[in-house]
Amino acid sequence: MKKSQLRNFSTVSTIINKYLHLYNSGKNPTSSKYCKWKKISNLLGKKAVCIQLALGSLGISLLPTPTIHPALGAESITFSYSLLEQSIPIKSLDTYAKTGKIDEDLATYANSINKKQLTQLRKVLVTPISLNATEISQFLYTPIGERLLTNLGKIIQTESHLSGFYAIRAALILAAATEPKGFTLLDVLERFPAPSISINLARSLEIVDTLQDLVNQTQAAVAFINQQSQQQATTVSALNVAPLINLRQPGSFTWQKQTITLNDVSRNRTFPADIYLPMTETPSPVIVISHGLGSDRNSFAYLAEHLASYGFVVAVPEHPGSNSQQLQALLSGTADRVTNPREFIDRPLDVKYLLDEVSRLSQSNPTFRGHLNLDQIGVVGQSYGGYTALALAGAKINFTKLEKDCPASEDTLNISILFQCLAVRLPQNQYNLSDPRVKAIIAINPVDSQIFGQASLSQIKIPVMIVSGSNDTVAPALPEQIKPFTWLTTPSKYLVLINGGTHFSTIVESSNAVVPVPTQVIGSRPELARSYVKALSVPFFKTYVAQQPSYISYLSADYTNTISQQPLLLSLVKSLNPEQLQQAFK
C-alpha cells in the first residue's frame, strides 16, 4: 500500500476502534457529544457498528497461525475493506490463545471487543475437534460441504484476494492429519497454505447485515409469541382452573421392549424397529417416532419409554439411509454423500411399511395380538424426522418451489436449505407419502420451508404441534418453524417455543456417537427441554389420537407456564398469522 493509503487506513482504524469502544461502553457514538466520530458513517455506511460484529464474530472464528510450522502456514491475517488493509501477526493470536497475553499488535483490536468475547475467542481457538483427515475430507467433498466452502471462501481469501475454497479445505485436512488427538481452529490457521490470510470485511459486513436482519426478526417474533402465550396464560389462570398433573413424571403402565427387523423387498430396504408394548388390557394407540439425520432409534428412547408408561404402543424405526451408520460410512470413506435424496421418499415409506408390518403382527404374533389399536396412530419426528412427520400428515414435496429457490442463495444463513435443496434431484413424480391412518403429528425442529412451502403445508388437515428452539442454528426458528406455522390451515395447531433451545436440546446423544456434539452446541439444560417434550406429547396424543378430550387442558399456555423453568422458558400459542408477524417485525 502507498503511504497515503496507510495513513488513511490508520485514521479509519482509529475512528473505528474509538467508535466501537464507545458503542461497547453503552454510549451512543452518534450523539452530539461524540459527533466527531460520525465520520465513520460516511466511510463505511450507516451500519458501521457491523465492523464490531465482523471483527468480533469473524475474529472469534478465524484467527490464525504459525509458530510451529512457519513454512506451511500464514504469517499474518489481513483485514481488507475496499482499498484499505491492515494486518495482525498471527504470532500475536497464537500467543494469546496459548498464554492469554495480549501484545501491542493485538491490543488495538482487543479494545474493540468485550472481555466475554475475548474469552470466547481464546476458547474457540483452542477447543479440540475430534475428526480425522478421512472424516473431514469425506464431508468437504460432498455437495453440501463444497457449497459451504464456496461461501466461506468469499470471506476467507488468499493474500491475492482469491477464493479461499481450496486453501481452507487443504488446511482442515492437513490439521486433522497432523493432530490425531484432535485439531483446533488455531491448528487449521497455522496450516493455511498461503503467506497471509485475507479477510474480506466488505463481504463479511454483507453477511453480518443479513445475519442481523434475521436475528432482529427472530427476536421480534419470539418476543411476540412469548407475549401472546403469557397473555393467554394470565387469562386462563384468572378463571381459577384446578392445578394440573405434572405429565413430566412417568405414567402408571409397565412396558416391555422388543426389536423387530423389517424387510421391504419392493425397495430392497431392511431396517430395525424397537417396539415398546405397555401392559394394558385393551388395544393401545400407536405412536411412531422418526429420528433425525445422522441419529438413530435411541435418540428418543426416553420419549418412547415415557409414552409407553402412559399406555401408548411406541414404534421407533431406524432409517438406514440417514442414520448414524450412514454418517459413519461417509466419514470412513465408504459413502460419498451425507444422504441420498431418495431418503426424502424412503423415510415416510419406512413408516408406512412399519405400520403395515405391525398390523400383520397384531394378527399373527401372540406378543402383539390384542395390544395395538391401528385406528389410532400418531407420529413424532425431529429435524429430518419432523419433515417425515409432515409428509405423512399430507404435505407434498413442492417441486415447483424447489426449482425456483434451489440452489440456495449465496447469502443464506439457513443451513437446512442446502439440505432441502437435495430433493431437487429427485424424479418429479407424484409420490404418495401421506398415510390416512395417521391422526396427529408432532414436528420438532422440522426442516420444511423449501421442500414444502406454504402451498404444501396448507394442505395438512390433521392436528399438528410444531416445537421450535429459539437458538436453533441448523433449522432456524423463524424460517423453518415460526413462518411455516402461520401457513398451516388445520384448526388444531400448536406452536411450542423453547426459549434458548437449540437443534440438539431434545435429543439424547448416544455414548457411541459418530461425531460427539459439543456441549456449547447442545445448549443449556437439555434434560429440561426433554421434559417439556414428554409433558406435551402425552396430552397431545391423548387428545387427538386416543380421543380423550379431558387432556386438552394441558395443551394451553396456562400449563406450559406452570412447567416453564429458567434457563429454557416455555411458550405455547394456538394461532399466529403472517400479518401478526409483519406487525411484530415493525
C-alpha positions in Angstrom: 0.0 0.0 0.0 1.1 3.6 -0.6 2.0 5.7 2.5 -1.1 7.9 1.9 -3.3 4.8 2.0 -1.6 3.5 5.1 -2.2 6.9 6.8 -5.8 6.8 5.7 -6.3 3.3 7.0 -4.6 4.3 10.3 -7.1 7.1 10.6 -10.0 4.9 9.7 -8.8 2.2 12.2 -8.5 4.8 14.9 -12.0 6.1 14.2 -13.4 2.5 14.1 -11.8 1.5 17.3 -12.9 4.6 19.2 -16.4 4.3 17.7 -16.7 0.7 18.8 -15.2 1.4 22.2 -18.0 3.9 22.8 -20.6 1.5 21.5 -19.4 -1.4 23.7 -19.4 1.0 26.7 -23.1 1.6 26.3 -22.6 5.1 24.9 -24.2 6.4 21.7 -21.3 7.2 19.3 -23.6 9.3 17.0 -24.8 11.7 19.8 -23.7 15.3 19.6 -21.2 14.6 22.4 -19.3 12.2 20.2 -20.2 13.8 16.8 -16.7 13.8 15.6 -16.9 10.0 15.2 -19.8 10.3 12.7 -17.1 10.4 10.0 -17.3 6.6 10.2 -20.8 6.7 8.7 -19.5 8.4 5.6 -16.7 5.9 5.3 -18.4 2.6 6.0 -22.2 3.4 5.8 -24.9 3.8 8.4 -24.3 0.4 10.0 -20.7 0.9 10.9 -21.3 -1.0 14.1 -21.3 -4.1 11.9 -17.5 -3.7 11.9 -17.6 -4.7 15.5 -19.7 -7.8 14.6 -17.3 -8.6 11.8 -14.2 -8.2 13.9 -15.9 -10.0 16.9 -17.7 -12.9 15.2 -15.2 -13.4 12.4 -12.2 -12.7 14.6 -13.6 -15.3 17.1 -13.9 -17.9 14.4 -11.0 -17.1 12.1 -7.9 -16.0 13.9 -4.6 -17.7 12.9 -1.3 -19.2 12.5 2.3 -20.4 12.5 4.9 -20.6 15.1 5.1 -24.4 14.8 5.0 -24.8 11.0 6.0 -21.4 9.5 6.7 -23.0 6.2 3.2 -24.3 5.9 1.1 -21.6 7.4 0.3 -17.9 7.1 2.3 -15.3 9.0 -0.4 -12.8 9.2 -4.1 -12.2 8.9 -5.2 -9.2 6.9 -8.5 -7.4 7.1 -9.3 -5.6 3.9 -12.1 -3.1 3.2 -12.1 -1.6 -0.3 -8.5 -0.2 -0.8 -7.8 -0.3 2.9 -5.9 -3.1 4.5 -4.3 -3.8 7.9 -2.6 -6.9 9.2 -2.2 -8.6 12.5 0.7 -11.0 13.1 -0.6 -14.5 13.6 2.0 -15.0 16.4 0.0 -12.4 18.4 -3.0 -14.6 18.2 -1.0 -17.7 18.8 0.5 -16.1 22.0 -2.9 -15.0 23.2 -4.6 -18.4 22.5 -1.8 -20.3 24.4 -1.0 -17.8 27.2 -3.8 -15.3 27.4 -1.4 -12.4 27.0 -2.3 -9.6 24.6 0.6 -7.9 22.9 0.7 -4.5 21.3 -0.3 -5.7 17.8 -3.5 -7.4 19.2 -4.3 -4.7 21.8 -5.8 -2.4 19.2 -8.4 -4.9 18.3 -8.8 -6.4 21.8 -10.0 -2.9 22.8 -12.9 -3.2 20.3 -14.5 -6.3 21.9 -15.5 -7.0 25.4 -14.0 -9.4 27.9 -16.6 -12.1 27.3 -15.8 -12.0 23.6 -12.1 -12.3 24.2 -12.7 -15.3 26.4 -14.8 -16.9 23.7 -12.1 -16.1 21.2 -9.5 -17.9 23.2 -11.8 -20.9 23.9 -12.7 -21.3 20.2 -9.1 -21.2 19.1 -8.0 -24.0 21.3 -11.1 -26.2 21.6 -10.2 -29.7 20.0 -12.2 -31.1 17.2 -12.3 -34.9 17.2 -12.3 -35.7 13.5 -9.6 -37.4 11.4 -8.4 -36.4 7.9 -10.6 -39.0 6.2 -13.7 -37.9 8.0 -13.0 -34.2 7.3 -12.2 -34.9 3.6 -15.2 -37.0 3.0 -17.6 -34.3 4.2 -15.8 -31.5 2.4 -16.1 -33.3 -0.9 -19.9 -33.7 -0.6 -22.1 -31.2 -2.4 -23.1 -29.6 0.9 -19.5 -29.4 2.1 -18.4 -27.8 -1.2 -21.2 -25.3 -1.1 -20.2 -24.3 2.5 -16.5 -24.0 1.3 -17.6 -21.8 -1.6 -19.4 -19.4 0.7 -16.7 -19.4 3.2 -14.1 -18.8 0.5 -15.6 -15.5 -0.3 -14.8 -14.2 3.2 -11.5 -16.1 3.9 -9.2 -15.5 0.9 -5.6 -15.8 -0.1 -3.3 -12.8 0.0 -4.1 -12.2 -3.6 -7.8 -11.9 -2.7 -8.7 -15.1 -4.4 -11.3 -17.5 -3.0 -10.0 -19.5 -0.1 -12.0 -22.6 -1.1 -9.1 -24.9 -1.7 -6.8 -23.4 0.9 -9.5 -23.8 3.6 -10.1 -27.4 2.6 -6.4 -28.2 2.5 -5.8 -26.6 5.9 -8.6 -28.5 7.5 -7.5 -31.9 6.1 -3.8 -31.2 7.0 -4.7 -30.1 10.5 -6.7 -33.3 11.1 -4.0 -35.4 9.6 -1.2 -34.0 11.8 -3.2 -33.8 15.0 -4.5 -37.3 15.7 -5.7 -36.4 19.2 -7.9 -33.6 17.8 -7.1 -30.5 16.0 -8.1 -26.9 16.9 -9.0 -23.9 14.8 -5.6 -22.5 15.6 -4.1 -25.6 14.0 -6.1 -25.0 10.9 -5.0 -21.4 10.6 -1.4 -22.4 11.2 -1.7 -24.7 8.1 -3.3 -22.3 5.8 -1.2 -22.7 2.6 -0.5 -19.1 1.9 1.7 -16.4 3.3 -1.3 -14.4 4.6 -5.0 -15.0 5.2 -7.1 -12.1 3.9 -10.5 -11.5 5.5 -12.9 -9.6 3.1 -14.6 -7.2 5.5 -16.9 -5.8 2.9 -18.3 -9.3 2.2 -18.3 -10.0 5.9 -20.4 -6.9 6.5 -22.9 -8.0 3.9 -23.3 -11.3 5.7 -23.4 -9.6 9.1 -26.2 -7.3 7.8 -28.1 -10.4 6.6 -27.5 -12.1 9.9 -28.5 -9.0 11.9 -31.8 -8.8 9.9 -32.5 -12.5 10.7 -31.6 -12.1 14.3 -33.7 -8.9 14.7 -36.8 -10.5 13.0 -36.4 -13.7 15.0 -36.1 -11.8 18.3 -39.2 -9.8 17.4 -41.2 -13.0 16.5 -40.0 -14.7 19.7 -41.0 -11.7 21.8 -44.4 -11.6 20.2 -45.0 -15.3 20.8 -43.9 -15.1 24.4 -46.2 -12.1 24.9 -49.2 -13.9 23.4 -48.5 -17.0 25.4 -48.2 -15.1 28.7 -51.4 -13.1 28.0 -53.3 -16.3 27.3 -51.9 -17.9 30.5 -52.9 -14.9 32.6 -56.4 -15.0 31.2 -56.9 -18.7 31.8 -55.3 -18.6 35.3 -57.8 -15.9 36.2 -60.6 -18.5 35.8 -59.1 -20.4 38.8 -58.5 -23.6 36.8 -57.7 -26.5 39.1 -54.0 -27.5 39.3 -53.0 -29.9 36.6 -51.0 -33.1 36.9 -47.3 -32.9 36.1 -47.0 -35.0 33.0 -43.3 -34.9 33.1 -43.4 -37.7 35.5 -43.8 -41.3 34.2 -47.3 -42.8 33.9 -48.6 -45.9 35.7 -48.1 -48.6 33.0 -45.3 -51.0 32.9 -44.0 -51.9 29.4 -41.6 -54.3 27.6 -39.4 -53.6 24.6 -38.9 -55.8 21.5 -36.8 -55.2 18.4 -38.1 -56.4 15.1 -36.4 -56.4 11.7 -38.3 -55.2 8.7 -37.5 -56.2 5.1 -39.3 -54.2 2.4 -38.5 -56.3 -0.7 -40.1 -53.8 -3.1 -37.5 -51.2 -2.1 -34.6 -53.6 -1.2 -34.6 -52.0 2.2 -34.0 -53.7 5.6 -34.2 -51.8 8.8 -34.8 -52.5 12.6 -37.5 -51.0 14.8 -38.0 -51.0 18.5 -41.5 -51.7 19.8 -42.5 -50.6 23.3 -45.5 -52.5 24.5 -47.4 -51.3 27.6 -49.1 -53.9 29.7 -52.7 -52.9 29.1 -56.0 -54.8 29.0 -57.3 -53.2 25.8 -55.7 -52.3 22.5 -53.5 -49.2 22.7 -53.0 -46.3 20.3 -49.7 -46.4 18.3 -47.1 -43.6 18.2 -44.2 -43.8 15.7 -41.0 -41.8 16.4 -38.8 -40.8 13.5 -35.2 -39.7 14.3 -33.2 -37.0 12.6 -30.3 -37.1 10.1 -27.2 -38.9 11.5 -29.1 -40.1 14.5 -30.7 -43.4 15.4 -33.6 -45.0 17.2 -32.0 -44.5 20.6 -32.0 -40.7 20.4 -35.7 -40.5 21.5 -35.8 -43.7 23.6 -36.6 -41.5 26.6 -39.8 -40.3 24.9 -40.7 -43.8 23.8 -40.5 -45.1 27.3 -42.5 -42.1 28.6 -45.3 -42.6 26.1 -45.4 -46.3 26.8 -45.8 -45.6 30.5 -49.0 -43.7 29.6 -50.4 -46.6 27.7 -49.2 -46.0 24.1 -47.6 -48.6 21.9 -44.5 -46.9 20.6 -42.7 -48.0 17.4 -39.3 -46.5 16.6 -37.8 -47.3 13.2 -34.2 -46.7 12.2 -34.0 -45.1 8.7 -30.9 -46.8 7.2 -30.0 -44.1 4.6 -29.9 -41.2 7.0 -29.0 -42.7 10.4 -25.7 -42.7 12.4 -24.4 -45.6 10.3 -24.8 -43.6 7.1 -22.9 -40.7 8.8 -20.2 -43.2 9.8 -20.0 -44.5 6.3 -19.5 -41.0 5.0 -16.8 -40.2 7.5 -15.0 -43.5 6.9 -14.9 -43.1 3.2 -17.4 -45.9 2.2 -20.1 -43.4 1.3 -19.8 -40.3 -0.8 -22.7 -38.2 0.5 -24.4 -37.1 3.7 -27.6 -38.8 2.5 -29.2 -39.8 -0.8 -32.0 -37.5 -2.0 -34.1 -40.7 -2.2 -34.4 -40.6 1.6 -37.0 -37.8 1.3 -39.1 -40.6 -0.2 -37.9 -43.6 1.7 -38.3 -42.2 5.2 -42.1 -41.8 5.0 -42.3 -45.1 3.2 -40.4 -46.7 6.1 -43.1 -45.6 8.5 -45.9 -46.7 6.2 -44.3 -50.1 5.8 -43.7 -50.3 9.6 -47.4 -49.7 10.2 -48.3 -52.4 7.6 -46.0 -54.9 9.4 -47.2 -54.2 12.9 -50.7 -54.6 11.6 -49.8 -58.0 10.3 -48.0 -58.9 13.6 -51.1 -57.9 15.6 -52.9 -60.6 13.8 -50.3 -63.4 13.7 -47.9 -62.8 16.7 -49.1 -63.7 20.2 -46.9 -61.0 21.7 -48.6 -58.3 19.7 -52.1 -59.7 19.3 -54.7 -57.6 21.0 -52.3 -54.9 22.0 -52.4 -52.4 19.1 -55.2 -50.1 18.1 -54.2 -49.3 14.5 -57.2 -46.9 14.0 -55.4 -44.5 16.4 -51.9 -43.6 15.1 -49.7 -40.6 15.8 -46.2 -39.6 14.6 -43.5 -37.5 16.2 -40.2 -36.6 14.5 -37.3 -34.4 15.0 -35.4 -32.4 12.2 -35.4 -34.8 9.2 -37.9 -36.8 11.3 -40.0 -33.6 11.5 -40.1 -33.5 7.7 -41.1 -37.2 7.7 -44.0 -36.5 10.1 -45.2 -33.6 8.0 -45.0 -35.7 4.8 -47.1 -38.4 6.4 -49.6 -35.8 7.5 -50.2 -34.8 3.9 -47.6 -32.2 2.9 -46.3 -32.9 -0.6 -42.8 -32.3 -1.9 -43.1 -28.9 -3.7 -41.0 -29.4 -6.8 -42.1 -26.0 -8.3 -40.8 -24.2 -5.2 -37.6 -26.3 -5.2 -36.8 -25.5 -8.8 -37.4 -21.8 -8.2 -35.4 -21.5 -5.0 -32.6 -24.0 -5.5 -29.7 -23.8 -5.4 -30.0 -21.7 -2.2 -28.9 -18.1 -2.3 -25.2 -17.5 -1.5 -26.3 -15.2 1.3 -28.4 -17.7 3.1 -27.7 -18.3 6.7 -30.2 -21.2 6.9 -28.0 -24.3 6.5 -31.1 -26.5 6.3 -31.9 -25.0 2.9 -28.7 -26.6 1.4 -30.1 -29.9 2.7 -33.6 -29.4 1.5 -32.4 -28.5 -2.0 -31.0 -32.0 -2.4 -34.6 -33.0 -3.2 -34.5 -31.1 -6.5 -32.5 -34.1 -7.8 -35.5 -36.4 -7.3 -37.5 -37.6 -10.3 -40.6 -35.3 -10.3 -43.2 -38.0 -9.7 -46.5 -37.8 -7.7 -45.2 -39.6 -4.6 -47.8 -40.9 -2.3 -46.1 -40.2 1.1 -49.2 -39.4 3.3 -50.9 -42.0 5.4 -54.6 -41.7 6.3 -54.0 -43.9 9.4 -52.0 -41.0 11.0 -54.4 -38.9 13.1 -52.0 -36.3 14.5 -48.3 -35.4 14.4 -45.6 -33.5 16.4 -42.7 -32.0 14.4 -39.7 -30.9 16.5 -37.2 -28.6 14.8 -38.6 -29.6 11.3 -37.0 -28.6 8.0 -39.8 -27.7 5.7 -39.7 -24.1 4.3 -38.3 -25.0 0.8 -39.3 -28.6 0.4 -42.9 -28.0 1.3 -43.5 -24.2 1.5 -46.9 -22.7 2.1 -48.7 -24.4 -0.7 -48.0 -27.9 0.7 -48.2 -27.2 4.4 -51.6 -25.6 4.0 -52.9 -28.9 2.7 -52.5 -30.7 6.1 -55.9 -31.4 7.7 -54.9 -33.2 10.9 -53.8 -31.7 14.2 -50.2 -30.5 14.3 -47.8 -29.4 17.0 -44.6 -27.7 16.0 -41.8 -27.5 18.6 -39.1 -24.9 18.0 -35.9 -23.8 19.7 -35.2 -20.0 19.5 -31.4 -20.7 19.4 -31.6 -23.3 16.6 -28.8 -22.6 14.1 -29.3 -25.7 12.0 -33.0 -25.2 11.2 -33.5 -21.6 12.4 -36.8 -21.0 14.2 -38.2 -18.1 12.1 -37.9 -19.6 8.6 -38.3 -23.2 9.5 -40.9 -23.3 12.2 -42.5 -20.0 13.0 -43.3 -18.9 9.5 -44.4 -22.4 8.4 -46.7 -22.5 11.4 -48.5 -19.5 10.0 -49.1 -21.4 6.8 -50.9 -24.3 8.5 -54.7 -24.1 8.0 -55.7 -27.1 10.2 -57.9 -25.8 13.0 -56.0 -27.8 15.7 -52.4 -26.5 15.6 -49.9 -25.6 18.3 -46.6 -23.8 18.2 -44.4 -24.5 21.2 -41.3 -22.3 21.7 -38.4 -23.3 23.9 -36.6 -20.1 24.6 -32.9 -20.8 24.4 -33.4 -24.2 22.9 -31.1 -25.5 20.2 -31.4 -28.1 17.4 -30.0 -30.7 19.8 -31.8 -29.8 23.0 -34.4 -32.6 22.8 -32.0 -35.4 21.6 -30.2 -37.9 23.9 -26.8 -38.3 22.3 -25.5 -41.9 22.2 -22.3 -42.6 24.1 -21.1 -44.2 20.8 -22.0 -41.1 18.7 -20.0 -40.9 15.4 -19.4 -37.1 15.9 -20.0 -36.0 19.5 -21.9 -32.7 19.7 -20.0 -30.1 21.7 -21.7 -29.0 24.9 -21.9 -25.4 23.8 -23.8 -26.5 20.6 -26.3 -28.6 22.6 -27.0 -25.6 24.8 -28.2 -25.3 28.4 -30.2 -27.8 30.4 -31.1 -30.3 27.6 -32.8 -32.5 30.2 -35.3 -29.7 30.8 -36.1 -29.4 27.1 -36.6 -33.2 27.0 -39.0 -32.9 30.0 -41.1 -30.4 28.0 -41.4 -32.8 25.1 -42.5 -35.5 27.4 -45.0 -33.3 29.2 -46.7 -32.0 26.0 -46.6 -35.2 23.8 -48.7 -37.1 26.3 -51.8 -34.7 26.3 -51.4 -34.0 22.5 -51.6 -37.7 21.6 -54.2 -38.4 24.4 -56.4 -35.7 22.9 -56.0 -36.2 19.2 -55.0 -39.9 18.8 -56.5 -41.7 21.9 -59.6 -39.4 21.7 -59.6 -38.5 25.4 -60.7 -34.8 25.4 -60.1 -34.4 29.1 -56.4 -33.9 28.3 -56.9 -30.8 26.2 -56.5 -28.6 29.3 -52.8 -29.4 29.2 -52.5 -28.1 25.6 -52.5 -24.5 26.9 -50.3 -21.6 27.7 -51.5 -22.0 31.3 -50.0 -25.4 31.6 -46.8 -24.5 29.8 -46.5 -21.6 32.1 -46.7 -23.9 35.2 -43.8 -26.2 34.0 -41.7 -23.5 32.4 -38.3 -23.0 34.1 -35.1 -21.0 33.6 -33.0 -21.0 31.5 -35.4 -22.5 28.9 -38.6 -20.7 29.3 -41.6 -22.3 27.5 -44.3 -20.7 25.5 -47.3 -22.0 23.5 -49.7 -20.3 21.1 -52.5 -21.8 19.1 -52.7 -19.2 16.4 -50.4 -16.9 14.5 -50.8 -15.4 11.1 -48.4 -13.6 8.6 -49.9 -10.2 9.3 -49.2 -10.5 13.0 -45.6 -11.5 12.2 -45.1 -8.5 9.9 -46.5 -6.2 12.6 -44.1 -7.7 15.1 -41.2 -7.0 12.8 -42.1 -3.4 12.6 
